[in-house]
């Protein structure tokens, strides 16, 4: 198989692999970008080999060059992608291991520094002794496997006519780089028993071998020994006339014979390397130099290009919020942070981690909050322009925009039936809409930011938390959203949550003078005060599914607490360490397990207090919820979603926006 045929096989497969990894991505992962850059690096390594390093590398050097260059490139790309230097280096090592055999298989284009192969053509009755000397000299210099001489190379008993017949002779000669045609004094006039000149006979082995070499465009060097002269054109058969125009060499008698032969081989090696340095149609040396310099500089600066692309798309790839479908089978994520950054929604299958749909709004406002309706019919997004948008949960196509807010949406909640949605804005506006029709059902303006909302299970009451003001319960059956109850124990409510049956409301305060955590029995005066052992803020609170316990998490206390409704502390789960991000808690559907996140993900047993720590993927981890059942958990951070098998403590899938998708979104 010729080199060009091998190129026709390798190049299309290479371009296909490059296209698949870079343009399609690997399920929203940086692995796609790293692999694409490694493929590009492998291609550049080949270019460097056929320009700067042409004919200068041995087989082992080719392997070392590919392995080292691609491992370093993979490590650099991996470090820039969330510090995964080891993963990148392993990928580079694997790519280098694949590139080595391809380089060796391509042959000449891999530019191996190999020894030439020789075919000795001679006539026994004319130059047998000189042939033996030449064979021994070539064998000492290059090895016997690099020299073909019929009586030495063919094993005893081998059929000479079959080995050097018309079928095998062209293959044998094409494997060689040079034919040494020995011509003595009787080479031209050697005759057979009938007196006919053997050189005129078509089946003469000497003639056949030279004809085949000339037809294969092999370098044929006439070697004149014993004082012979180069035959004239008229003395040669038509098929051998080209031999007269080949540059011949004279080998004198001993002791000059060995010196002349060494000089001949030295000059041939120089021409052999020069011939192997040709690149297709002999481009000028200046062009080869420019191509090599460009490839080398590109390979050197490729890690910096990768870092630049990662930095350029950082705001586009960051995750702002994640919401699970009611059955836990699907998750939707909102990407894009920073003014002027495109907002992208992505729908994921929590069973396989595959991306099902994507929607990019190039000029849209930033999406800060995501909520999936309890009936599964809508996905709602709270945006920086004060509007709420509803999306189709399967295709992520926009259904309608609910307008009326002022300032960024700070809180967004669905009613338990999923037919109504409430939104609170930074500038103190509160709106309630009918999700099916988009009709505004009620609105109200408060003195400060609406920091938290919570629907009562009956769907007729809405708890409202306000910064620098009391929490209250309003009626959603009136257009004015009139007040039903005010909780005056706290002056700056940050979080609130209804119990599953709606008879209790838990609230937290940002005011240092207020009790940090209270449980209010709605309709009754007073509240149950929960007294943590620390003085500081509560960052999250969640009711258990049966409503008998309340779980809280705090960065200040560095622990998750489980309270009974009478105010007694049932469990205290300490974190080993915490990041600078707010910790979160989430109950399993059966209420037997509690997930806490900080700088680690832990699943706590309410029965005996034991925990299972899951491998983390970033510091700012938030539990999105339990997918499908208690055996599968979905968490998210700024770099993407992670789906866990709680029993084995291993991640099942990591769902991230690919570098290519982020680049496309950034350019829109």
C-alpha positions in Angstrom: 0.0 0.0 0.0 1.5 3.3 -1.0 1.8 6.3 1.3 -0.8 8.3 -0.6 -3.3 5.4 -0.2 -2.6 5.4 3.5 -3.2 9.1 3.7 -6.5 8.7 2.0 -7.5 6.4 4.8 -6.0 8.4 7.7 -6.9 11.9 6.8 -10.7 11.4 6.3 -10.9 9.5 9.6 -8.9 12.2 11.4 -11.1 15.0 10.1 -14.3 13.0 11.0 -13.0 12.5 14.6 -12.1 16.2 14.8 -15.5 17.2 13.6 -17.4 14.9 15.9 -15.5 15.9 19.0 -15.3 19.7 18.4 -18.6 20.4 16.7 -21.0 18.0 18.3 -19.5 17.7 21.8 -19.7 14.8 24.2 -22.9 15.5 26.1 -22.1 18.9 27.3 -18.7 18.1 28.6 -15.3 19.8 28.5 -13.9 16.4 27.5 -15.2 17.2 24.0 -13.0 20.3 23.8 -10.0 18.7 25.3 -10.2 15.7 22.9 -10.7 18.1 20.0 -7.6 20.1 20.9 -5.6 16.9 21.4 -6.7 15.7 17.9 -5.6 19.0 16.5 -2.3 18.7 18.4 -1.8 15.3 17.0 -2.2 16.6 13.5 0.2 19.5 14.2 2.7 17.0 15.6 2.6 15.2 12.3 3.2 18.4 10.4 6.2 19.2 12.6 7.6 15.8 11.9 7.3 16.2 8.1 8.9 19.6 8.2 11.5 20.3 10.9 12.1 16.7 12.0 11.9 15.0 8.6 14.3 12.1 8.5 15.7 12.8 11.9 13.6 10.6 14.1 14.0 6.9 14.9 11.0 4.7 15.7 11.5 5.2 19.4 12.0 9.0 19.0 8.7 9.2 17.1 6.9 7.5 20.0 8.6 9.8 22.6 7.8 12.9 20.6 4.1 12.1 20.2 3.6 10.9 23.8 5.4 13.8 25.4 3.9 16.6 23.3 0.3 15.4 23.5 0.6 14.6 27.2 1.8 18.1 28.0 -0.9 19.6 25.8 -3.6 17.5 27.5 -2.4 18.4 30.9 -2.4 22.1 30.1 -6.0 21.9 28.7 -7.1 19.9 31.6 -5.7 22.3 34.2 -7.6 25.2 32.5 -10.8 23.2 32.6 -11.7 23.0 36.3 -8.3 21.9 37.4 -8.6 18.4 35.7 -4.9 18.2 34.9 -4.6 14.5 35.6 -7.5 13.7 33.4 -6.2 15.9 30.6 -2.7 14.3 30.9 -4.2 10.8 30.7 -6.2 11.8 27.7 -3.1 13.2 26.1 -1.1 10.1 26.9 -3.8 7.9 25.3 -3.9 10.2 22.2 -0.1 10.0 21.9 -0.3 6.2 22.1 -2.8 6.2 19.2 -0.7 8.7 17.2 2.5 6.7 17.4 1.3 3.6 15.4 -0.4 6.0 12.9 2.9 7.9 12.4 4.8 4.6 11.9 2.2 3.2 9.6 2.2 6.3 7.4 5.8 5.5 6.6 7.6 8.2 4.7 5.3 11.0 5.9 6.1 10.0 9.4 9.7 10.9 8.5 11.4 8.0 10.3 15.2 8.0 10.2 15.5 4.5 8.8 18.3 2.6 6.9 17.9 2.2 3.2 17.2 -1.2 1.6 19.3 -2.5 -1.3 18.7 -5.0 -4.1 21.9 -6.4 -5.7 21.6 -7.2 -9.4 24.5 -9.2 -10.8 25.5 -12.0 -13.2 27.4 -14.9 -11.6 29.7 -15.5 -14.6 30.6 -11.8 -14.7 30.9 -10.2 -11.2 30.4 -12.9 -8.5 33.4 -12.0 -6.4 32.6 -8.3 -6.4 29.0 -9.0 -5.5 30.1 -11.0 -2.4 32.3 -8.1 -1.3 29.6 -5.6 -1.8 27.1 -7.8 0.0 29.4 -8.1 3.0 30.1 -4.4 3.2 26.3 -3.5 3.0 25.5 -6.1 5.6 28.1 -4.8 8.0 26.8 -1.2 7.5 23.0 -1.7 7.4 22.3 -5.3 8.5 21.6 -8.4 6.4 17.8 -7.7 6.5 18.4 -4.5 4.5 20.2 -6.2 1.6 18.7 -8.6 -0.9 21.1 -11.0 -2.7 19.4 -14.1 -4.2 21.8 -16.8 -3.0 22.1 -15.2 0.5 18.5 -14.0 1.1 16.5 -16.9 -0.3 16.6 -20.0 2.0 18.0 -23.3 0.7 15.4 -25.2 -1.3 13.3 -22.2 -2.2 12.0 -22.1 -5.7 14.1 -19.4 -7.4 11.7 -18.9 -10.3 8.7 -18.5 -7.9 10.5 -16.1 -5.6 11.7 -13.9 -8.5 8.9 -14.5 -10.9 6.7 -11.9 -12.5 4.2 -12.0 -9.6 6.6 -11.5 -6.6 9.5 -9.6 -8.2 7.6 -6.2 -8.4 6.6 -6.5 -4.8 10.1 -7.4 -3.7 11.7 -4.5 -5.6 9.2 -1.9 -4.4 10.2 -2.7 -0.8 13.8 -1.6 -1.6 15.2 1.9 -2.0 18.0 1.3 -4.4 19.2 -1.3 -6.9 22.9 -1.8 -7.4 23.3 -3.2 -11.0 26.8 -4.7 -11.2 28.4 -4.5 -14.7 31.6 -6.3 -15.4 33.6 -6.8 -18.6 31.5 -9.7 -19.9 28.1 -8.4 -18.6 27.1 -7.1 -22.0 28.3 -10.1 -24.2 27.5 -13.1 -22.0 25.8 -15.7 -24.2 23.9 -19.0 -23.7 24.7 -22.4 -25.1 23.1 -21.5 -28.4 25.4 -18.5 -28.8 22.6 -15.9 -28.2 23.3 -12.9 -26.1 21.5 -13.4 -22.8 20.7 -9.7 -22.4 18.5 -9.9 -25.5 16.3 -12.7 -24.0 13.1 -11.4 -22.3 13.3 -14.1 -19.6 16.9 -13.2 -18.6 16.8 -12.7 -14.8 19.3 -9.8 -14.9 17.3 -8.0 -17.6 14.0 -8.7 -15.9 15.1 -7.3 -12.5 16.5 -4.1 -14.0 13.3 -3.6 -16.1 11.1 -4.0 -13.1 13.2 -1.5 -11.1 13.1 1.1 -13.9 9.3 0.6 -14.2 8.9 1.1 -10.4 11.0 4.3 -10.6 13.5 2.8 -8.2 17.0 4.4 -7.9 19.2 2.1 -10.1 22.9 2.7 -9.8 25.1 1.0 -12.4 28.3 -0.3 -10.6 31.1 -0.7 -13.0 33.7 -3.3 -11.8 36.7 -5.0 -13.3 37.5 -2.1 -15.6 34.1 -2.2 -17.5 32.6 0.8 -19.2 29.0 1.9 -19.2 27.2 0.3 -22.2 26.1 2.7 -24.9 22.4 3.2 -25.9 22.9 1.1 -29.1 24.3 -1.8 -27.1 21.3 -2.1 -24.8 17.9 -3.6 -25.5 15.0 -1.1 -25.8 13.7 -1.8 -22.3 17.1 -1.1 -20.8 18.2 2.0 -22.7 17.3 4.1 -19.7 20.2 2.4 -17.8 22.7 4.3 -20.0 21.4 7.6 -18.5 21.7 6.6 -14.9 24.7 8.0 -13.0 27.2 5.2 -12.8 30.0 4.6 -10.3 33.3 2.9 -10.9 34.7 0.6 -8.2 38.5 0.2 -8.6 40.4 -2.9 -7.6 41.5 -3.6 -4.0 42.4 -1.7 -1.9 40.6 1.1 -3.6 37.4 -1.0 -3.9 36.3 -0.6 -0.2 37.1 3.1 -0.2 35.1 3.7 -3.4 32.2 1.7 -2.0 32.1 3.7 1.2 32.1 6.9 -0.7 29.3 5.6 -2.9 27.2 4.7 0.1 27.8 8.0 1.9 26.7 10.0 -1.2 23.6 7.7 -1.6 22.6 8.2 2.0 22.7 12.0 1.6 20.6 11.8 -1.5 18.3 9.3 0.2 17.6 11.7 3.1 17.1 14.5 0.6 14.7 12.5 -1.4 12.7 11.5 1.7 12.5 15.1 2.7 10.2 15.9 -0.3 6.6 16.7 0.6 4.3 15.6 -2.2 5.3 17.7 -5.2 8.5 19.1 -3.8 7.4 22.4 -2.3 10.1 25.1 -2.0 12.2 24.9 1.2 10.8 28.3 2.2 7.3 27.0 2.0 8.2 23.9 4.1 9.9 26.2 6.6 6.8 28.5 6.9 4.5 25.5 7.3 6.7 24.0 10.0 7.0 27.3 11.9 3.2 27.9 11.7 2.5 24.4 13.0 5.1 24.6 15.7 3.8 28.0 17.0 0.2 26.8 16.8 1.1 23.8 18.9 2.9 26.0 21.4 0.1 28.5 21.8 -2.8 26.0 21.6 -3.1 25.7 25.4 -3.3 29.5 25.7 -6.0 29.5 23.0 -7.9 26.9 25.1 -7.6 29.0 28.2 -8.8 32.0 26.3 -11.9 30.1 25.0 -12.6 28.8 28.5 -12.4 32.4 29.9 -14.4 33.9 27.0 -17.3 31.5 27.5 -17.1 31.3 31.3 -20.1 33.6 31.9 -22.1 31.8 29.2 -21.5 28.4 30.7 -22.1 29.1 34.4 -25.3 27.6 35.9 -27.7 30.0 37.7 -30.4 27.6 38.8 -31.7 24.0 38.3 -35.2 22.6 38.6 -36.5 19.0 38.6 -39.7 17.8 37.0 -42.3 16.6 39.5 -41.5 12.9 38.9 -37.7 13.6 39.0 -37.1 12.1 35.6 -36.0 15.4 34.0 -34.0 18.4 35.0 -33.7 21.9 33.4 -30.8 24.2 33.9 -30.4 27.9 33.2 -26.9 29.1 32.0 -25.6 32.6 31.4 -24.4 35.2 33.9 -23.3 38.8 33.3 -24.8 41.6 31.3 -24.8 41.0 27.6 -24.5 37.3 28.1 -26.8 34.9 26.2 -29.2 33.0 28.3 -29.5 29.2 27.6 -31.9 26.7 28.9 -31.0 23.0 28.7 -33.2 19.9 29.4 -31.5 16.8 30.8 -32.6 13.2 31.3 -31.7 12.3 34.9 -31.6 8.6 34.1 -28.9 8.8 31.4 -27.5 12.3 31.8 -28.2 13.0 28.1 -29.3 16.4 26.9 -32.8 16.4 25.4 -33.3 20.0 24.3 -31.6 23.4 24.3 -32.8 27.0 23.9 -30.6 30.1 23.6 -31.9 33.6 23.9 -29.1 35.8 22.5 -30.6 39.2 23.5 -32.7 38.0 26.4 -32.4 39.0 30.0 -30.6 36.9 32.5 -32.5 34.0 34.0 -31.9 33.8 37.7 -34.7 31.5 39.0 -36.2 28.2 37.6 -39.3 26.5 38.7 -41.1 23.5 37.3 -44.9 23.5 37.8 -46.2 20.7 40.1 -48.5 19.5 37.3 -45.5 19.2 35.0 -47.0 21.4 32.3 -44.8 24.5 32.5 -41.2 25.6 33.3 -41.1 29.1 34.7 -38.1 31.5 34.7 -37.7 34.6 36.7 -35.6 37.1 34.9 -33.5 40.2 35.4 -36.0 42.5 33.6 -38.8 41.8 36.1 -40.8 39.5 33.8 -41.7 35.8 34.2 -41.6 33.5 31.1 -43.3 30.2 30.7 -41.7 27.4 28.6 -42.8 24.1 27.1 -41.2 21.4 29.3 -40.4 19.1 26.4 -39.1 21.4 23.6 -38.2 24.5 25.7 -40.2 26.7 23.3 -41.5 30.0 24.9 -45.2 29.9 25.6 -45.9 33.3 27.1 -44.4 36.2 29.0 -46.0 37.4 32.2 -45.2 41.1 32.6 -45.7 43.6 35.3 -42.8 43.4 37.7 -40.3 46.1 38.5 -36.7 45.2 38.9 -35.1 41.7 39.0 -37.3 38.7 40.1 -36.1 37.6 43.5 -38.6 34.9 44.3 -40.8 32.7 42.2 -43.2 30.0 43.3 -46.0 27.8 41.9 -49.2 26.9 43.7 -49.6 23.3 44.6 -52.0 22.7 41.7 -49.7 24.3 39.2 -52.3 26.6 37.8 -51.1 29.8 39.4 -47.7 31.4 39.9 -46.5 34.2 42.1 -43.4 36.4 41.6 -41.7 38.9 43.9 -39.4 41.5 42.6 -36.4 43.4 44.0 -38.4 46.7 44.1 -41.1 45.2 46.2 -43.8 44.3 43.7 -45.8 41.1 44.0 -47.8 39.6 41.2 -50.0 36.5 40.9 -50.9 35.1 37.4 -53.0 32.4 35.9 -50.5 30.2 34.2 -52.9 28.8 31.6 -54.2 32.1 30.3 -51.5 34.5 31.4 -54.1 36.7 33.2 -53.0 38.8 36.1 -55.0 37.7 39.2 -53.5 40.0 41.8 -50.8 42.5 42.5 -49.4 44.5 45.4 -46.5 46.8 46.1 -44.5 46.6 49.3 -42.0 49.0 50.9 -39.0 46.7 50.3 -37.8 43.7 48.4 -39.9 40.6 48.3 -37.3 38.1 49.4 -39.3 34.9 49.8 -42.6 33.4 48.7 -44.4 30.2 49.8 -47.9 28.9 48.8 -50.0 27.2 51.4 -51.1 23.7 50.4 -54.7 24.9 50.0 -53.6 27.3 47.2 -55.6 30.2 48.7 -52.9 31.7 50.9 -49.4 33.0 50.1 -46.7 33.7 52.6 -44.6 36.7 51.8 -41.1 37.4 53.2 -39.8 41.0 53.0 -36.4 42.4 53.7 -36.4 44.9 56.6 -40.1 44.1 57.3 -42.3 41.4 58.9 -43.5 38.3 57.1 -47.2 38.1 56.3 -49.8 35.8 54.8 -52.0 37.3 52.0 -55.1 36.0 50.3 -54.7 35.1 46.7 -58.5 35.2 46.1 -58.5 39.0 45.9 -57.0 41.2 43.3 -55.5 43.4 46.0 -53.9 40.4 47.8 -55.1 41.6 51.1 -53.4 40.7 54.3 -54.6 37.8 56.4 -51.9 37.7 59.1 -48.7 39.5 60.0 -45.9 37.8 62.0 -44.3 40.6 64.0 -41.6 38.6 65.8 -39.0 39.1 63.0 -38.2 42.4 61.2 -36.3 41.1 58.1 -37.5 37.8 56.8 -35.2 36.0 54.4 -36.6 32.4 54.1 -40.0 30.9 54.8 -41.6 27.4 54.3 -45.1 26.0 54.9 -45.4 22.6 56.5 -47.0 20.0 54.2 -50.5 20.3 55.8 -50.3 24.1 56.0 -50.8 24.6 59.7 -47.3 25.8 60.4 -44.9 28.3 58.8 -41.2 28.4 59.4 -39.3 31.7 58.9 -35.7 32.9 59.2 -34.5 36.5 59.8 -31.5 38.5 58.6 -31.8 40.9 61.6 -29.3 40.2 64.3 -31.8 41.5 66.9 -34.4 39.0 65.8 -34.7 35.3 66.7 -33.0 33.5 63.8 -35.5 30.7 63.4 -39.2 30.5 64.3 -42.1 28.1 63.7 -45.5 29.9 63.6 -48.8 28.2 64.1 -50.9 30.1 61.6 -54.0 31.6 63.2 -52.5 31.5 66.7 -50.5 34.2 68.5 -46.9 33.6 69.3 -44.3 31.2 67.7 -42.1 28.4 68.7 -38.5 29.6 68.8 -35.8 27.3 67.7 -32.5 28.1 69.3 -29.4 27.0 67.5 -26.1 26.9 69.5 -24.6 29.6 67.4 -25.4 33.2 66.6 -25.8 33.7 62.9 -27.9 33.3 59.8 -29.8 30.2 58.7 -29.1 29.6 55.0 -31.7 27.0 54.2 -34.8 25.2 55.8 -36.9 22.3 54.5 -39.8 20.5 56.0 -39.8 16.7 56.0 -42.5 15.0 53.8 -44.6 14.1 56.8 -44.3 17.6 58.4 -43.0 16.3 61.7 -39.4 17.7 61.3 -37.7 20.8 60.0 -34.2 20.7 58.7 -32.0 23.7 58.6 -28.5 24.5 57.4 -26.1 27.3 58.3 -22.7 28.4 57.2 -22.1 30.0 60.6 -23.0 26.9 62.6 -21.2 24.6 60.2 -23.8 22.0 60.7 -27.3 20.8 59.6 -29.9 20.5 62.3 -33.2 18.5 62.4 -35.9 20.0 64.7 -39.2 18.7 66.0 -42.2 21.0 65.8 -42.1 21.6 69.5 -38.7 23.3 69.2 -36.5 20.4 70.5 -33.4 19.5 68.6 -33.5 15.9 67.3 -30.3 15.6 65.2 -27.1 17.7 64.6 -25.0 16.8 61.6 -21.6 18.6 61.5 -19.9 19.5 58.3 -16.2 18.5 58.0 -15.5 21.7 56.0 -17.4 24.4 54.3 -16.8 26.5 51.2 -17.7 30.2 51.0 -21.0 29.2 49.5 -24.3 28.8 51.3 -25.0 25.2 52.4 -28.3 23.5 51.5 -30.4 20.6 52.7 -33.0 18.3 51.0 -35.2 15.4 52.2 -35.5 12.1 50.5 -39.1 11.3 49.4 -39.6 8.8 52.3 -38.1 11.2 54.9 -35.5 8.7 56.0 -32.5 10.5 54.6 -31.3 14.1 54.6 -28.9 15.5 52.0 -26.6 18.4 53.1 -24.2 20.2 50.8 -21.4 22.6 51.4 -18.0 21.8 50.1 -19.1 18.1 50.2 -22.3 16.2 49.6 -23.4 14.0 52.5 -26.5 11.8 52.8 -27.5 11.4 56.5 -29.6 8.7 58.0 -32.2 10.0 60.4 -32.3 6.6 62.1 -28.8 6.3 63.3 -27.1 9.5 62.2 -24.6 7.8 59.9 -23.7 9.5 56.6 -22.5 8.7 53.1 -20.1 11.2 51.6 -20.3 11.6 47.8 -17.3 12.7 45.7 -17.7 16.4 45.0 -17.5 18.1 41.6 -17.2 21.8 42.7 -17.4 23.8 45.9 -20.7 25.6 45.5 -22.9 22.5 45.5 -26.7 22.7 45.7 -29.1 19.7 45.9 -31.7 20.0 43.1 -33.6 17.1 44.5 -34.1 13.4 44.4 -34.4 11.9 40.9 -37.1 9.2 40.5 -36.5 7.6 43.9 -34.3 7.8 47.0 -31.5 5.9 45.2 -30.7 8.7 42.8 -29.8 12.3 43.7 -29.3 15.4 41.5 -26.9 18.2 42.7 -25.7 21.2 40.8 -23.1 23.8 41.0 -21.8 26.6 38.8 -20.1 24.1 36.5 -23.1 21.9 35.8 -25.3 19.1 37.1 -24.2 15.8 38.7 -26.4 12.7 39.0 -25.5 10.3 41.8 -26.2 6.8 42.8 -26.6 7.2 46.5 -26.1 3.5 47.3 -22.7 3.2 45.5 -21.7 6.9 46.2 -20.6 7.2 42.6 -21.6 9.8 40.0 -23.7 8.4 37.1 -23.5 11.4 34.9 -22.0 14.9 34.8 -24.2 17.3 32.7 -22.3 20.4 31.5 -22.5 22.8 28.7 -19.8 22.0 26.1 -17.2 24.5 25.2 -18.5 24.5 21.6 -22.1 25.2 22.6 -21.0 28.0 24.9 -18.8 29.5 22.1 -21.8 29.4 19.7 -24.0 31.0 22.3 -21.4 33.7 23.1 -21.2 34.6 19.5 -24.9 35.0 19.0 
